Amino acid sequence: MTATSTLTLGGLLLALIILTCNLYPWYRGGREMSKLAAFGKGFGGAACAATCPGGVLGWVHSRSGTVGNGVGERTSQAATGTASGQSLTTGQLVGLGTTGAAIVVIAVTLLVLAYKESGKKDRRRIVGGAYVGSALCLTAGVAGALAWLPGALNALGDGVVAAVQGAGIL
């Protein structure tokens, strides 16, 4: 599976609303980074999942735009009376290898564990961060800014494999 969903202005609107709802309390509350930790975990996990060309994680990522587009377009229509179905330029994170895929699975597992041990508010922030991360990674600008991520995941995975196999130790 290599096809990804495109994000429309409505999907971008939903992502920006969620982002604003997470940044506002942080900005008004003394700008403590701990207030953004749960959102950042979700965003980071979704960015890792966005590197997957297929599988469950790739499928969920590619469908995040479709879900957000519908909700955002209805929100825009109800709030302003204007349609927001115009598509944005699509981007994609490519180049994930087999060793990098193992790192992605571990990262998403850590995200699930963080979600399970979190309270109600942090769970919502993790889910919001995951949606925002996944949706924004469908755009050319964010995907271009994170183009280094698949290579970094691959390098980390290569390092773990080399350490486990004893390369350079003996």
Number of C-alpha atoms within 10 A of each C-alpha: 10 11 11 21 20 20 29 25 19 26 32 24 20 23 24 15 15 18 18 13 13 18 16 11 14 16 13 9 10 9 13 12 11 10 18 18 15 26 26 20 24 29 26 20 25 30 29 29 29 31 29 28 23 17 10 11 18 20 19 17 28 28 17 23 29 17 16 23 28 17 16 25 23 19 19 20 15 11 9 10 10 12 15 21 18 13 15 17 12 18 20 24 25 17 17 21 18 13 17 25 20 17 19 26 16 13 18 20 13 14 20 16 11 17 20 11 10 15 11 10 9 19 18 16 27 27 19 23 28 26 28 28 28 28 32 26 31 27 23 16 16 18 21 14 11 16 18 13 21 23 16 13 23 21 16 16 20 18 14 16 13 13 12 9 10 10 10 7 7 4
